[in-house]
Amino acid sequence: MSTQKTAFTCPSAPPEPGSVLLGVVAAPGQIVYITPNPPVSSEMLDTFQKNGIVPENRLRFAGPCMEHRCMQWAGSRCGLIDRVVEHFGPGGDRDPLPKCGIRNTCRWFAQQGRAACDSCPEVIRKPAGT
Ligand code: SF4
């Protein structure tokens, strides 16, 4: 199996070295996007652990899209953002797009355009209490 990575970026990647910090979950459905995106380091993850922060429910990370090696992959696209957009609807064009740091390579934006950005803040890898 090839281990070559695609040029697309997953905006819901695990917190691990090689990923970058995409944003902070300010409230349910609200992300404060960080630009430029700081790289995730072991030191950063240690600091979260020491402070009792579960990164997956307080922060969002971005990393290489793993395509068929990801459980969310559905044939030729990311099934997660398709389901999220289907659930929350296409959004609207009233607000400017959030200033996230990965739009040029974002897998979700490539698939769903601004509907992905409208639903993006709703995604948390590990909701509190799970
Ligand atoms: S879906 Fe939109 S807001 Fe979310 S990471 Fe991708 S480009 Fe940024």
Residues whose N, C-alpha, C, O or C-beta is under 5 A from the ligand:
A	BS01	SF4	P11 P98 C100 I102 R103 C106 W108 F109 A116 C117 C120
